[in-house]
């Protein structure tokens, strides 16, 4: 009888130990998930502890010079930067720049729409990474769903002539290879996404061009840069966006884009 009781007690203790280990592991997993949900925000002091020169360039060149240049407003610079970060999936800087964008006059609805737009131009996973960061920023600022664009709503009018030309060109170039891409490009991108009113057409084009440059997609730049300028982006603003992106997407990506932009500038009416 004593042996039976001892066996029962030993089994109970072993079972309890396993439960404690499992609970501890679950707590650690939850803590890890929580800590990984939103990347930490680095301070200039953090940067200086690793690279004093990078801290100097950040404070002196980026903050003290680049962001002060006149040909792009602070709001536009924030739009360009946010687009580049999402396109490159660089979530470590998103929290800071989402907050800065809001301070520079970008509306919560516009940040929301930029993320939606870039799901198509930079991929769903990149947009989801941005959602995780924006959710935390919005929560801390008390931004609610009432301040965000609806899932669907009234669309902007479409330019039928320009759309017919675009559709014909895509059908000719893409149709024989991937008819499904042709279908979604028309039905979802240009008959829906591009007509959503939560971003002005000029700003939507600025987001697209910035994301293309940041991700090295130079083949798509001529169409979208022309569209951006048709939508109101000036040559001076496009030029300054390239200068800004040299810092946020790297010199090689910008140098690859410059000959393409030059070709667009030269072929447009003066």
PANULUM-996072 format. One line per 2 residues: number of its first residue (from 0); for each residue x negated, y, z negated of N, C-alpha, C. Coordinates in Angstrom, 2 decimals. Layout:
NUM> X,Y,Z,X,Y,Z,X,Y,Z  ...;
//
This chain:
0> -0.83,-1.21,0.00,0.00,0.00,0.00,-0.86,1.26,0.00  -1.93,1.23,-0.86,-2.82,2.40,-0.93,-3.49,2.64,0.42;
2> -3.90,1.49,1.04,-4.55,1.63,2.35,-3.60,2.24,3.37  -2.35,1.82,3.32,-1.36,2.36,4.26,-1.16,3.86,4.04;
4> -1.11,4.28,2.78,-0.95,5.71,2.47,-2.15,6.50,2.96  -3.36,5.90,2.74,-4.57,6.59,3.18,-4.59,6.76,4.70;
6> -4.17,5.68,5.41,-4.12,5.77,6.87,-3.14,6.85,7.33  -1.99,6.89,6.66,-0.98,7.91,7.01,-1.51,9.31,6.76;
8> -2.19,9.49,5.58,-2.74,10.80,5.23,-3.83,11.21,6.22  -4.69,10.22,6.57,-5.76,10.51,7.52,-5.19,10.92,8.88;
10> -4.17,10.23,9.33,-3.54,10.55,10.61,-2.92,11.94,10.59  -2.29,12.26,9.44,-1.65,13.58,9.31,-2.70,14.69,9.37;
12> -3.82,14.48,8.65,-4.89,15.48,8.64,-5.47,15.65,10.03  -5.69,14.51,10.71,-6.24,14.56,12.08,-5.29,15.31,13.01;
14> -3.99,15.02,12.85,-3.00,15.69,13.70,-2.97,17.19,13.43  -3.05,17.56,12.14,-3.07,18.98,11.77,-4.30,19.67,12.33;
16> -5.45,18.97,12.27,-6.70,19.54,12.79,-6.58,19.80,14.28  -5.98,18.85,15.00,-5.81,19.03,16.43,-4.90,20.22,16.73;
18> -3.85,20.39,15.89,-2.94,21.51,16.09,-3.66,22.83,15.86  -4.52,22.87,14.81,-5.26,24.09,14.51,-6.21,24.43,15.66;
20> -6.92,23.39,16.18,-7.82,23.60,17.29,-7.07,24.10,18.52  -5.91,23.46,18.77,-5.11,23.86,19.93,-4.62,25.29,19.81;
22> -4.15,25.65,18.59,-3.66,27.02,18.37,-4.79,28.03,18.52  -5.97,27.67,17.97,-7.12,28.56,18.07,-7.52,28.77,19.53;
24> -7.53,27.65,20.29,-7.87,27.74,21.70,-6.84,28.57,22.45  -5.55,28.39,22.10,-4.50,29.17,22.76,-4.66,30.65,22.46;
26> -5.01,30.97,21.19,-5.23,32.37,20.83,-6.40,32.96,21.61  -7.48,32.16,21.74,-8.64,32.63,22.48,-8.29,32.86,23.95;
28> -7.52,31.92,24.50,-7.11,32.05,25.90,-6.25,33.29,26.10  -5.30,33.50,25.17,-4.43,34.68,25.27,-5.24,35.96,25.15;
30> -6.20,35.95,24.22,-7.05,37.13,24.03,-7.88,37.39,25.27  -8.41,36.30,25.87,-9.21,36.45,27.08,-8.37,37.01,28.22;
32> -7.15,36.47,28.37,-6.26,36.97,29.43,-5.95,38.44,29.21  -5.71,38.80,27.97,-5.38,40.19,27.66,-6.56,41.10,27.97;
34> -7.77,40.64,27.58,-8.94,41.47,27.80,-9.28,41.58,29.28  -8.91,40.55,30.06,-9.19,40.57,31.48,-8.11,41.26,32.29;
36> -6.97,41.55,31.66,-5.85,42.12,32.41,-6.19,43.48,32.98  -6.81,44.34,32.17,-7.20,45.67,32.62,-8.68,45.86,32.33;
38> -9.48,46.12,33.35,-10.92,46.28,33.13,-11.21,47.46,32.23  -12.32,47.40,31.48,-12.68,48.52,30.62,-13.06,49.75,31.43;
40> -12.90,50.91,30.83,-13.27,52.16,31.49,-14.65,52.56,31.00  -15.58,52.73,31.93,-16.93,53.11,31.56,-17.01,54.62,31.34;
42> -17.79,55.02,30.36,-18.06,56.44,30.13,-19.42,56.78,30.74  -19.68,58.08,30.85,-21.00,58.50,31.33,-22.10,58.02,30.40;
44> -21.79,57.95,29.12,-22.77,57.43,28.16,-23.09,55.96,28.45  -22.06,55.19,28.79,-22.28,53.79,29.15,-23.21,53.69,30.35;
46> -22.95,54.54,31.36,-23.78,54.51,32.56,-25.22,54.88,32.23  -25.38,55.90,31.38,-26.72,56.35,31.01,-27.53,55.31,30.27;
48> -26.84,54.43,29.56,-27.54,53.37,28.82,-28.15,52.33,29.77  -27.65,52.29,30.99,-28.14,51.32,31.98,-28.98,52.02,33.05;
50> -28.48,53.17,33.53,-29.16,53.87,34.61,-29.03,55.38,34.42  -30.00,56.00,33.74,-29.96,57.46,33.56,-29.86,58.22,34.88;
52> -30.51,57.70,35.94,-30.44,58.38,37.23,-29.03,58.35,37.79  -28.34,57.20,37.65,-26.96,57.10,38.13,-26.05,58.04,37.35;
54> -26.29,58.18,36.05,-25.52,59.13,35.25,-25.74,60.55,35.77  -26.98,60.88,36.11,-27.28,62.22,36.62,-26.58,62.47,37.95;
56> -26.65,61.50,38.87,-25.97,61.66,40.16,-24.45,61.75,39.97  -23.91,60.94,39.07,-22.46,60.95,38.83,-22.00,62.31,38.34;
58> -22.74,62.82,37.35,-22.33,64.09,36.74,-22.66,65.28,37.64  -23.84,65.25,38.25,-24.28,66.41,39.02,-23.75,66.44,40.43;
60> -23.85,65.32,41.16,-23.48,65.31,42.57,-21.98,65.03,42.75  -21.49,63.93,42.15,-20.07,63.59,42.35,-19.16,64.62,41.71;
62> -19.27,64.75,40.38,-18.34,65.62,39.66,-18.66,67.09,39.86  -19.95,67.42,39.91,-20.34,68.82,39.97,-20.39,69.41,41.36;
64> -20.34,68.58,42.39,-20.48,69.09,43.75,-19.41,68.52,44.68  -19.45,67.19,44.94,-18.55,66.58,45.92,-17.09,66.93,45.68;
66> -16.63,66.75,44.44,-15.20,66.97,44.14,-14.82,68.46,44.19  -15.82,69.33,44.29,-15.55,70.78,44.33,-15.54,71.33,45.75;
68> -15.91,70.52,46.73,-16.00,71.02,48.11,-14.61,71.42,48.61  -14.53,72.49,49.42,-13.24,73.11,49.71,-12.38,72.46,50.79;
70> -12.95,71.64,51.68,-12.17,71.19,52.83,-11.16,70.09,52.53  -11.24,69.51,51.33,-10.19,68.60,50.85,-9.77,69.07,49.48;
72> -8.48,69.14,49.24,-7.98,69.52,47.92,-8.28,68.39,46.93  -8.30,68.70,45.63,-8.46,67.63,44.64,-7.41,66.53,44.79;
74> -6.18,66.90,45.15,-5.14,65.90,45.35,-5.51,64.95,46.49  -5.95,65.54,47.62,-6.35,64.70,48.75,-7.54,63.82,48.41;
76> -8.49,64.36,47.67,-9.66,63.56,47.27,-9.22,62.39,46.40  -8.26,62.61,45.55,-7.75,61.51,44.73,-7.07,60.45,45.59;
78> -6.30,60.88,46.58,-5.64,59.92,47.48,-6.68,59.08,48.22  -7.71,59.74,48.75,-8.78,59.04,49.46,-9.48,58.05,48.53;
80> -9.78,58.49,47.32,-10.52,57.64,46.38,-9.69,56.44,45.94  -8.44,56.68,45.59,-7.56,55.58,45.18,-7.42,54.56,46.31;
82> -7.26,55.04,47.54,-7.14,54.13,48.68,-8.40,53.29,48.84  -9.56,53.92,48.69,-10.82,53.20,48.84,-10.99,52.15,47.74;
84> -10.65,52.50,46.52,-10.80,51.55,45.41,-9.89,50.34,45.60  -8.66,50.57,46.03,-7.73,49.45,46.25,-8.20,48.61,47.43;
86> -8.63,49.26,48.51,-9.08,48.53,49.69,-10.27,47.64,49.37  -11.13,48.09,48.46,-12.34,47.34,48.10,-12.15,46.51,46.83;
88> -10.93,46.56,46.27,-10.59,45.81,45.06,-11.56,46.10,43.92  -11.86,47.39,43.72,-12.81,47.81,42.68,-12.02,48.33,41.47;
90> -11.48,47.37,40.73,-10.55,47.72,39.65,-11.22,48.41,38.47  -12.53,48.28,38.32,-13.22,48.90,37.19,-13.03,50.42,37.16;
92> -12.85,51.04,38.35,-12.71,52.49,38.44,-11.26,52.94,38.58  -10.34,51.99,38.73,-8.96,52.36,39.05,-8.28,53.15,37.93;
94> -8.44,52.73,36.71,-7.75,53.40,35.61,-8.12,54.88,35.56  -9.41,55.16,35.64,-9.86,56.56,35.62,-9.27,57.34,36.78;
96> -9.31,56.75,37.97,-8.89,57.50,39.16,-7.37,57.56,39.31  -6.65,56.58,38.79,-5.19,56.72,38.75,-4.80,57.89,37.84;
98> -5.44,57.96,36.68,-5.17,59.08,35.76,-5.58,60.41,36.37  -6.74,60.45,37.00,-7.20,61.69,37.63,-6.26,62.10,38.76;
100> -5.79,61.12,39.53,-4.84,61.43,40.62,-3.58,62.09,40.06  -3.06,61.55,38.97,-1.87,62.14,38.37,-2.14,63.56,37.89;
102> -3.32,63.80,37.35,-3.68,65.15,36.91,-3.88,66.09,38.10  -4.27,65.52,39.24,-4.51,66.34,40.44,-3.25,66.55,41.28;
104> -2.11,66.09,40.79,-0.86,66.38,41.47,-0.27,65.24,42.29  -0.93,64.09,42.31,-0.34,62.92,42.96,0.77,62.40,42.04;
106> 1.95,62.19,42.58,3.09,61.77,41.77,3.04,60.26,41.48  3.62,59.83,40.35,3.69,58.38,40.09,4.31,57.61,41.25;
108> 5.34,58.21,41.86,5.99,57.55,43.01,5.02,57.38,44.17  4.10,58.33,44.32,3.13,58.26,45.42,2.07,57.20,45.14;
110> 1.61,57.10,43.90,0.66,56.03,43.56,1.31,54.67,43.78  2.56,54.54,43.35,3.30,53.30,43.57,3.38,52.95,45.05;
112> 3.66,53.96,45.87,3.82,53.72,47.31,2.48,53.44,47.99  1.41,54.07,47.50,0.07,53.78,48.04,-0.26,52.30,47.82;
114> 0.04,51.81,46.63,-0.23,50.39,46.33,0.59,49.50,47.25  1.87,49.83,47.42,2.73,49.05,48.32,2.19,49.06,49.75;
116> 1.83,50.24,50.22,1.33,50.38,51.59,0.07,49.53,51.79  -0.83,49.57,50.82,-2.11,48.88,50.99,-2.01,47.38,50.80;
118> -0.87,46.89,50.31,-0.67,45.44,50.32,-0.75,44.93,51.76  -0.26,45.73,52.71,-0.27,45.33,54.12,-1.62,45.60,54.78;
120> -2.31,46.66,54.35,-3.55,47.04,55.04,-4.81,46.55,54.34  -4.70,46.11,53.10,-5.87,45.58,52.38,-5.62,44.21,51.76;
122> -4.38,43.73,51.84,-4.07,42.39,51.35,-3.30,42.41,50.03  -2.45,41.41,49.89,-1.58,41.32,48.71,-2.37,41.24,47.41;
124> -3.45,40.46,47.40,-4.21,40.28,46.16,-4.81,41.60,45.69  -5.31,42.42,46.62,-5.84,43.73,46.24,-4.75,44.61,45.64;
126> -3.56,44.56,46.23,-2.45,45.35,45.69,-2.06,44.86,44.30  -2.07,43.56,44.08,-1.73,43.02,42.76,-2.75,43.42,41.70;
128> -4.02,43.48,42.08,-5.05,43.96,41.14,-4.77,45.40,40.75  -4.35,46.21,41.74,-4.02,47.61,41.46,-2.78,47.72,40.59;
130> -1.79,46.85,40.81,-0.58,46.85,39.99,-0.92,46.62,38.52  -1.82,45.69,38.25,-2.19,45.38,36.86,-2.75,46.61,36.15;
132> -3.55,47.39,36.87,-4.14,48.59,36.27,-3.11,49.71,36.17  -2.35,49.93,37.25,-1.36,51.01,37.26,-0.29,50.78,36.20;
134> 0.08,49.54,35.98,1.08,49.22,34.96,0.65,49.75,33.59  -0.61,49.56,33.26,-1.14,50.04,31.97,-1.19,51.56,31.93;
136> -1.63,52.17,33.03,-1.68,53.65,33.10,-0.28,54.23,32.97  0.68,53.68,33.71,2.06,54.19,33.66,2.64,54.02,32.26;
138> 2.39,52.88,31.64,2.93,52.62,30.31,2.41,53.64,29.29  1.12,53.90,29.33,0.52,54.85,28.37,1.01,56.27,28.59;
140> 1.41,56.59,29.81,1.89,57.93,30.13,3.41,58.04,30.03  4.07,56.95,29.70,5.53,56.98,29.59,6.23,57.07,30.92;
142> 5.57,56.63,31.99,6.18,56.65,33.32,7.08,55.43,33.46  8.32,55.65,33.82,9.29,54.56,33.90,9.66,54.25,35.36;
144> 10.39,53.17,35.54,10.79,52.77,36.89,11.69,53.81,37.55  12.34,54.64,36.74,13.20,55.70,37.31,12.38,56.72,38.10;
146> 11.06,56.82,37.82,10.20,57.76,38.52,9.52,57.15,39.74  9.84,55.90,40.05,9.17,55.19,41.14,10.11,55.04,42.34;
148> 9.56,54.81,43.52,10.41,54.68,44.70,11.28,53.43,44.60  12.49,53.48,45.12,13.35,52.29,45.11,12.78,51.22,46.04;
150> 13.24,49.99,45.84,12.78,48.90,46.68,13.13,49.15,48.15  14.26,49.73,48.37,14.66,50.10,49.73,15.52,51.36,49.64;
152> 15.61,52.05,50.75,16.39,53.29,50.74,16.45,53.88,52.13  16.86,55.13,52.21,16.97,55.81,53.49,15.59,55.99,54.10;
154> 15.46,55.69,55.39,14.17,55.76,56.08,14.05,57.06,56.87  12.80,57.46,57.11,12.54,58.62,57.95,12.91,58.31,59.40;
156> 13.21,59.31,60.20,13.51,59.06,61.62,12.27,58.56,62.35  12.48,57.70,63.32,11.37,57.13,64.09,11.18,57.89,65.39;
158> 9.93,58.05,65.79,9.60,58.66,67.08,9.70,57.55,68.13  10.81,57.51,68.85,11.08,56.40,69.75,10.05,56.29,70.87;
160> 9.62,57.41,71.43,8.67,57.37,72.55,7.32,56.80,72.08  6.81,57.33,70.97,5.53,56.84,70.45,5.63,55.39,70.03;
162> 6.77,55.02,69.44,6.94,53.64,68.99,7.03,52.68,70.17  7.65,53.09,71.24,7.75,52.24,72.43,6.36,51.98,73.02;
164> 5.52,53.02,73.05,4.16,52.86,73.56,3.35,51.92,72.66  3.48,52.10,71.35,2.74,51.24,70.42,3.19,49.79,70.56;
166> 4.51,49.57,70.61,5.04,48.22,70.68,4.61,47.53,71.97  4.61,48.26,73.08,4.21,47.66,74.36,2.74,47.26,74.34;
168> 1.91,48.12,73.75,0.48,47.83,73.69,0.22,46.61,72.81  0.89,46.52,71.66,0.71,45.38,70.76,1.24,44.10,71.41;
170> 2.36,44.19,72.08,2.91,43.01,72.76,1.93,42.49,73.81  1.31,43.40,74.53,0.36,43.00,75.58,-0.91,42.40,74.98;
172> -1.45,43.03,73.93,-2.73,42.60,73.38,-2.62,41.44,72.41  -1.54,41.41,71.64,-1.43,40.46,70.55,-0.43,39.34,70.84;
174> 0.62,39.66,71.60,1.69,38.71,71.86,1.24,37.35,72.35  0.32,37.28,73.34,-0.10,35.97,73.83,-0.84,35.13,72.79;
176> -1.37,35.78,71.77,-2.17,35.08,70.75,-1.36,34.78,69.50  -0.62,35.77,69.01,0.09,35.60,67.74,1.41,36.36,67.78;
178> 2.44,35.77,68.36,3.74,36.47,68.45,4.33,36.80,67.09  4.02,36.00,66.08,4.51,36.30,64.74,3.97,37.61,64.22;
180> 2.70,37.90,64.54,2.10,39.17,64.13,2.82,40.33,64.81  3.14,40.15,66.08,3.89,41.19,66.81,5.22,41.46,66.11;
182> 5.91,40.39,65.75,7.23,40.53,65.10,7.12,41.32,63.80  6.19,40.88,62.91,6.07,41.55,61.61,5.54,42.97,61.75;
184> 4.65,43.19,62.74,4.11,44.53,62.93,5.23,45.52,63.27  6.15,45.09,64.11,7.27,45.97,64.46,8.31,46.02,63.35;
186> 8.81,44.84,62.96,9.96,44.80,62.05,9.64,45.32,60.66  8.47,44.96,60.13,8.15,45.30,58.74,7.29,46.56,58.65;
188> 6.19,46.60,59.42,5.29,47.75,59.28,5.89,49.03,59.85  6.18,49.02,61.15,6.51,50.29,61.80,7.99,50.63,61.82;
190> 8.86,49.66,61.57,10.29,49.96,61.48,10.78,50.03,60.04  9.84,49.84,59.08,10.23,49.89,57.67,9.17,50.61,56.85;
192> 8.03,49.95,56.61,7.01,50.51,55.71,6.62,51.93,56.08  6.29,52.16,57.35,5.83,53.49,57.77,6.93,54.54,57.72;
194> 8.17,54.11,57.59,9.29,55.06,57.56,9.79,55.33,56.14  9.19,54.69,55.15,9.59,54.95,53.77,9.22,56.38,53.39;
196> 10.11,57.03,52.68,9.95,58.47,52.43,9.14,58.80,51.18  8.69,57.80,50.44,7.97,58.06,49.19,6.58,58.63,49.42;
198> 6.06,58.48,50.63,4.81,59.14,51.02,5.07,59.94,52.29  4.58,61.17,52.32,4.67,61.94,53.56,3.85,61.23,54.64;
200> 4.29,61.28,55.91,3.55,60.60,56.97,2.07,60.97,57.02  1.76,62.24,56.79,0.35,62.67,56.78,-0.42,61.97,55.68;
202> 0.15,61.86,54.49,-0.53,61.21,53.37,-0.64,59.70,53.59  0.40,59.11,54.17,0.35,57.67,54.47,-0.77,57.38,55.47;
204> -0.92,58.25,56.45,-2.01,58.09,57.41,-3.37,58.29,56.74  -3.48,59.26,55.84,-4.74,59.48,55.13,-5.11,58.26,54.31;
206> -4.14,57.65,53.66,-4.38,56.41,52.90,-4.88,55.32,53.83  -4.24,55.16,54.97,-4.59,54.09,55.90,-5.99,54.27,56.46;
208> -6.30,55.48,56.92,-7.63,55.75,57.48,-8.71,55.55,56.42  -8.45,56.02,55.21,-9.43,55.86,54.12,-9.68,54.39,53.83;
210> -8.62,53.60,53.80,-8.76,52.16,53.52,-9.51,51.46,54.65  -9.25,51.84,55.89,-9.94,51.22,57.03,-11.43,51.52,56.98;
212> -11.78,52.78,56.71,-13.19,53.15,56.62,-13.86,52.43,55.45  -13.17,52.40,54.32,-13.74,51.79,53.11,-13.99,50.30,53.26;
214> -13.18,49.65,54.10,-13.34,48.20,54.28,-14.06,47.85,55.59  -14.58,48.86,56.29,-15.38,48.61,57.48,-14.59,48.17,58.70;
216> -13.30,48.48,58.73,-12.43,48.04,59.84,-12.42,49.10,60.94  -13.56,49.29,61.60,-13.70,50.41,62.54,-12.83,50.24,63.78;
218> -12.53,49.01,64.18,-11.74,48.81,65.40,-10.35,49.41,65.29  -9.83,49.52,64.07,-8.48,50.04,63.86,-8.45,51.56,63.65;
220> -9.62,52.18,63.54,-9.67,53.60,63.21,-9.12,54.50,64.32  -9.45,54.29,65.61,-8.97,55.24,66.63,-7.46,55.44,66.60;
222> -6.69,54.36,66.59,-5.23,54.53,66.58,-4.78,55.28,65.33  -5.29,54.88,64.18,-4.78,55.46,62.93,-5.32,56.86,62.67;
224> -6.52,57.18,63.14,-7.00,58.54,62.98,-6.23,59.48,63.91  -5.97,59.03,65.14,-5.11,59.84,66.02,-3.74,60.03,65.41;
226> -3.18,58.97,64.86,-1.85,59.08,64.23,-1.91,60.04,63.04  -2.99,59.97,62.26,-3.14,60.86,61.11,-3.16,62.32,61.55;
228> -3.88,62.60,62.63,-3.97,63.98,63.11,-2.66,64.42,63.75  -1.97,63.50,64.39,-0.62,63.81,64.88,0.31,64.13,63.72;
230> 0.06,63.50,62.57,0.90,63.70,61.38,0.48,64.90,60.53  -0.55,65.64,60.99,-0.90,66.88,60.30,-2.26,66.93,59.64;
232> -3.02,65.84,59.66,-4.38,65.87,59.11,-5.27,66.66,60.06  -6.02,67.63,59.54,-6.87,68.45,60.40,-8.23,67.78,60.61;
234> -8.94,68.25,61.61,-10.29,67.73,61.88,-11.19,67.98,60.68  -11.10,69.18,60.08,-11.93,69.50,58.92,-11.63,68.55,57.76;
236> -10.37,68.22,57.55,-9.99,67.30,56.48,-10.47,65.88,56.76  -10.35,65.44,58.01,-10.83,64.11,58.38,-12.34,64.03,58.20;
238> -13.04,65.07,58.61,-14.49,65.12,58.44,-14.88,65.05,56.98  -14.17,65.79,56.15,-14.49,65.81,54.72,-14.14,64.49,54.04;
240> -13.09,63.81,54.54,-12.76,62.48,54.01,-13.92,61.52,54.26  -14.55,61.61,55.43,-15.73,60.79,55.72,-16.85,61.09,54.73;
242> -17.08,62.37,54.47,-18.12,62.76,53.52,-17.82,62.21,52.13  -16.58,62.32,51.71,-16.17,61.83,50.40,-16.36,60.31,50.31;
244> -15.97,59.62,51.37,-16.04,58.15,51.36,-17.46,57.62,51.41  -18.43,58.45,51.83,-19.81,57.99,51.77,-20.19,57.59,50.34;
246> -19.64,58.30,49.37,-19.94,58.00,47.97,-19.10,56.85,47.43  -17.87,56.71,47.91,-16.96,55.71,47.32,-16.86,54.41,48.13;
248> -17.34,54.44,49.37,-17.35,53.21,50.18,-18.75,52.86,50.67  -19.70,53.78,50.48,-21.07,53.53,50.87,-21.43,54.15,52.20;
250> -22.67,54.56,52.30,-23.15,55.20,53.53,-23.00,54.31,54.77  -23.31,53.00,54.72,-23.18,52.18,55.93,-21.77,52.17,56.51;
252> -20.75,52.06,55.66,-19.37,52.06,56.17,-19.03,53.38,56.85  -19.50,54.47,56.28,-19.21,55.78,56.86,-19.99,56.00,58.15;
254> -21.27,55.58,58.17,-22.04,55.71,59.41,-21.47,54.85,60.53  -20.87,53.72,60.18,-20.20,52.89,61.19,-18.95,53.57,61.73;
256> -18.28,54.34,60.87,-17.03,55.00,61.26,-17.26,56.30,62.03  -18.39,56.95,61.81,-18.62,58.28,62.39,-18.59,58.28,63.93;
258> -19.24,57.35,64.64,-19.12,57.38,66.11,-17.69,57.20,66.60  -16.90,56.41,65.87,-15.50,56.21,66.24,-14.71,57.50,66.03;
260> -14.93,58.13,64.88,-14.25,59.40,64.60,-14.67,60.46,65.62  -15.95,60.48,65.97,-16.45,61.45,66.97,-15.70,61.27,68.29;
262> -15.50,60.01,68.70,-14.77,59.75,69.93,-13.34,60.25,69.87  -12.71,60.09,68.72,-11.33,60.58,68.55,-11.31,62.11,68.63;
264> -12.23,62.76,67.91,-12.27,64.23,67.91,-12.46,64.77,69.32  -13.33,64.12,70.11,-13.67,64.62,71.43,-12.54,64.45,72.45;
266> -11.69,63.47,72.22,-10.62,63.20,73.20,-9.31,63.89,72.87  -9.25,64.51,71.70,-8.01,65.20,71.34,-8.00,66.60,71.92;
268> -6.81,67.11,72.23,-6.73,68.49,72.75,-7.26,69.49,71.73  -7.95,70.47,72.21,-8.54,71.49,71.32,-7.54,72.60,71.05;
//
